[in-house]
């Protein structure tokens, strides 16, 4: 079972991802905001849960107050902005279905070009792959077809 201890640092950070969903943390400082009139996710719904702090969520032309315990569904294609209007940092946990953000490509190394396997550079576990496609990873052309999937140990998203 993949698990991760979440750390709520400054700003937005994707914490965990697989092919079907993605989790991210977001901390907005007092008076700051994330998003705006051009911020939208074309292919993903965003579920935002306020852990602490308070502010306003603007979805399209509607604005609503948010505080600890508030859940906001931001449907795909909806422009949105989250603004901290409180006195403390606004901390949120965000879930995206399907994933909205590309994960950084991990450094992967081929273990054997005759087998369908590669190693996740994050945790070293062998990652099963498919054949037939070429992909350049960290400057190495790999014909193993490591084009998608996720490391089952550390949940590093492979694209």
C-alpha positions as a Markdown table, in Angstrom:
| # | Residue | x | y | z |
|---|---|---|---|---|
| 1 | Unk | 0.0 | 0.0 | 0.0 |
| 2 | Unk | 1.6 | 3.3 | -1.1 |
| 3 | Unk | 1.7 | 5.9 | 1.6 |
| 4 | Unk | 3.4 | 9.2 | 2.2 |
| 5 | Unk | 3.7 | 11.6 | 5.1 |
| 6 | Unk | 2.5 | 15.0 | 3.8 |
| 7 | Unk | 4.6 | 18.1 | 4.5 |
| 8 | Unk | 2.8 | 21.4 | 4.1 |
| 9 | Unk | 5.6 | 23.8 | 3.1 |
| 10 | Unk | 5.1 | 27.1 | 1.3 |
| 11 | Unk | 3.2 | 27.1 | -2.0 |
| 12 | Unk | 1.9 | 24.3 | -4.1 |
| 13 | Unk | 3.4 | 20.8 | -4.3 |
| 14 | Unk | 2.3 | 17.6 | -5.9 |
| 15 | Unk | 2.7 | 15.0 | -3.2 |
| 16 | Unk | 1.6 | 11.7 | -4.8 |
| 17 | Unk | 0.3 | 10.5 | -8.1 |
| 18 | Unk | -0.6 | 7.5 | -10.1 |
| 19 | Unk | -2.3 | 7.1 | -13.5 |
| 20 | Unk | -5.8 | 7.7 | -12.1 |
| 21 | Unk | -5.4 | 10.5 | -9.4 |
| 22 | Unk | -3.1 | 12.9 | -7.8 |
| 23 | Unk | -2.7 | 14.6 | -4.4 |
| 24 | Unk | -1.1 | 17.9 | -3.7 |
| 25 | Unk | -0.6 | 20.2 | -0.8 |
| 26 | Unk | -1.0 | 24.0 | -0.9 |
| 27 | Unk | -0.2 | 26.6 | 1.6 |
| 28 | Unk | -1.2 | 30.2 | 0.8 |
| 29 | Unk | 0.4 | 33.0 | 2.9 |
| 30 | Unk | -1.8 | 35.7 | 4.5 |
| 31 | Unk | -3.0 | 38.1 | 1.7 |
| 32 | Unk | -1.8 | 35.9 | -1.1 |
| 33 | Unk | -3.7 | 33.8 | -3.7 |
| 34 | Unk | -3.2 | 30.9 | -6.1 |
| 35 | Unk | -4.9 | 30.7 | -9.5 |
| 36 | Unk | -6.7 | 33.5 | -11.3 |
| 37 | Unk | -8.8 | 34.2 | -14.3 |
| 38 | Unk | -6.7 | 32.0 | -16.5 |
| 39 | Unk | -6.3 | 29.1 | -14.1 |
| 40 | Unk | -8.2 | 26.0 | -15.0 |
| 41 | Unk | -7.7 | 22.3 | -15.4 |
| 42 | Unk | -8.9 | 21.1 | -18.8 |
| 43 | Unk | -9.0 | 17.4 | -18.1 |
| 44 | Unk | -9.3 | 17.1 | -14.3 |
| 45 | Unk | -11.7 | 17.7 | -11.5 |
| 46 | Unk | -10.1 | 19.2 | -8.4 |
| 47 | Unk | -11.3 | 18.4 | -4.9 |
| 48 | Unk | -9.9 | 21.0 | -2.4 |
| 49 | Unk | -10.2 | 20.4 | 1.3 |
| 50 | Unk | -9.3 | 23.2 | 3.7 |
| 51 | Unk | -7.3 | 21.9 | 6.7 |
| 52 | Unk | -6.7 | 25.2 | 8.4 |
| 53 | Unk | -7.0 | 29.0 | 7.8 |
| 54 | Unk | -9.7 | 30.9 | 6.0 |
| 55 | Unk | -10.2 | 32.6 | 2.7 |
| 56 | Unk | -12.4 | 32.8 | -0.4 |
| 57 | Unk | -12.7 | 30.5 | -3.4 |
| 58 | Unk | -13.7 | 32.1 | -6.7 |
| 59 | Unk | -15.0 | 29.6 | -9.3 |
| 60 | Unk | -16.0 | 31.3 | -12.5 |
| 61 | Unk | -17.9 | 34.4 | -11.4 |
| 62 | Unk | -19.1 | 32.9 | -8.0 |
| 63 | Unk | -17.1 | 33.6 | -4.8 |
| 64 | Unk | -17.6 | 31.7 | -1.5 |
| 65 | Unk | -16.0 | 31.9 | 1.9 |
| 66 | Unk | -13.9 | 28.9 | 2.9 |
| 67 | Unk | -12.5 | 27.8 | 6.3 |
| 68 | Unk | -11.2 | 24.7 | 8.0 |
| 69 | Unk | -13.4 | 21.7 | 7.1 |
| 70 | Unk | -14.7 | 23.2 | 3.8 |
| 71 | Unk | -14.6 | 21.0 | 0.7 |
| 72 | Unk | -14.7 | 22.6 | -2.7 |
| 73 | Unk | -15.3 | 20.8 | -6.0 |
| 74 | Unk | -13.7 | 22.6 | -8.9 |
| 75 | Unk | -14.9 | 20.9 | -12.0 |
| 76 | Unk | -12.7 | 20.6 | -15.0 |
| 77 | Unk | -12.6 | 23.6 | -17.2 |
| 78 | Unk | -13.7 | 26.0 | -14.4 |
| 79 | Unk | -11.5 | 29.0 | -13.9 |
| 80 | Unk | -10.7 | 29.4 | -10.2 |
| 81 | Unk | -8.7 | 31.4 | -7.6 |
| 82 | Unk | -8.1 | 30.6 | -3.9 |
| 83 | Unk | -7.3 | 33.6 | -1.8 |
| 84 | Unk | -6.2 | 33.7 | 1.8 |
| 85 | Unk | -8.2 | 36.4 | 3.6 |
| 86 | Unk | -7.4 | 35.2 | 7.1 |
| 87 | Unk | -4.6 | 35.9 | 9.7 |
| 88 | Unk | -2.9 | 32.5 | 9.4 |
| 89 | Unk | -1.6 | 30.5 | 6.4 |
| 90 | Unk | -4.4 | 28.7 | 4.4 |
| 91 | Unk | -3.5 | 25.0 | 4.2 |
| 92 | Unk | -5.3 | 22.8 | 1.7 |
| 93 | Unk | -5.2 | 19.2 | 0.5 |
| 94 | Unk | -6.1 | 18.9 | -3.2 |
| 95 | Unk | -7.1 | 15.8 | -5.1 |
| 96 | Unk | -7.1 | 15.7 | -8.9 |
| 97 | Unk | -9.0 | 13.1 | -10.9 |
| 98 | Unk | -7.4 | 12.3 | -13.3 |
| 99 | Unk | -4.0 | 13.8 | -12.6 |
| 100 | Unk | -3.7 | 17.5 | -13.6 |
| 101 | Unk | 0.0 | 18.1 | -13.3 |
| 102 | Unk | 2.9 | 16.3 | -15.0 |
| 103 | Unk | 5.3 | 14.7 | -12.6 |
| 104 | Unk | 9.0 | 15.3 | -13.0 |
| 105 | Unk | 10.5 | 12.4 | -15.0 |
| 106 | Unk | 12.5 | 10.2 | -12.6 |
| 107 | Unk | 16.0 | 9.2 | -13.6 |
| 108 | Unk | 15.6 | 5.7 | -14.8 |
| 109 | Unk | 18.2 | 3.2 | -15.9 |
| 110 | Unk | 17.6 | 0.2 | -18.1 |
| 111 | Unk | 18.6 | -3.0 | -16.3 |
| 112 | Unk | 18.7 | -5.2 | -19.4 |
| 113 | Unk | 17.6 | -4.3 | -22.9 |
| 114 | Unk | 16.5 | -7.9 | -23.4 |
| 115 | Unk | 14.0 | -7.8 | -20.6 |
| 116 | Unk | 10.9 | -5.6 | -20.1 |
| 117 | Unk | 12.2 | -3.9 | -17.0 |
| 118 | Unk | 13.7 | -0.7 | -15.8 |
| 119 | Unk | 14.6 | 0.7 | -12.4 |
| 120 | Unk | 13.0 | 3.6 | -10.6 |
| 121 | Unk | 15.9 | 6.1 | -9.8 |
| 122 | Unk | 13.9 | 7.4 | -6.8 |
| 123 | Unk | 13.7 | 4.1 | -4.9 |
| 124 | Unk | 15.5 | 1.5 | -7.1 |
| 125 | Unk | 12.7 | -0.9 | -7.5 |
| 126 | Unk | 12.3 | -2.7 | -10.8 |
| 127 | Unk | 9.4 | -1.3 | -12.8 |
| 128 | Unk | 7.6 | -3.5 | -15.3 |
| 129 | Unk | 7.2 | -2.0 | -18.8 |
| 130 | Unk | 5.9 | -2.8 | -22.2 |
| 131 | Unk | 7.9 | -3.2 | -25.5 |
| 132 | Unk | 7.8 | -1.5 | -28.8 |
| 133 | Unk | 8.1 | 2.2 | -28.1 |
| 134 | Unk | 11.2 | 4.4 | -27.9 |
| 135 | Unk | 11.6 | 7.0 | -25.2 |
| 136 | Unk | 14.5 | 9.2 | -24.3 |
| 137 | Unk | 15.0 | 9.2 | -20.5 |
| 138 | Unk | 17.9 | 11.3 | -19.1 |
| 139 | Unk | 19.5 | 11.4 | -22.5 |
| 140 | Unk | 19.5 | 7.6 | -23.0 |
| 141 | Unk | 17.3 | 6.2 | -25.8 |
| 142 | Unk | 15.5 | 3.2 | -24.3 |
| 143 | Unk | 13.6 | 0.8 | -26.5 |
| 144 | Unk | 12.0 | -0.8 | -23.5 |
| 145 | Unk | 8.8 | 1.2 | -23.8 |
| 146 | Unk | 8.9 | 2.8 | -20.4 |
| 147 | Unk | 6.3 | 5.3 | -21.5 |
| 148 | Unk | 3.8 | 5.3 | -18.6 |
| 149 | Unk | 3.0 | 3.8 | -15.3 |
| 150 | Unk | 4.1 | 4.3 | -11.7 |
| 151 | Unk | 6.7 | 2.8 | -9.5 |
| 152 | Unk | 4.7 | 0.6 | -7.1 |
| 153 | Unk | 7.1 | 1.3 | -4.2 |
| 154 | Unk | 7.4 | 5.1 | -4.1 |
| 155 | Unk | 4.6 | 6.0 | -6.5 |
| 156 | Unk | 6.9 | 8.1 | -8.7 |
| 157 | Unk | 4.8 | 8.7 | -11.8 |
| 158 | Unk | 6.5 | 7.6 | -15.0 |
| 159 | Unk | 5.5 | 9.3 | -18.2 |
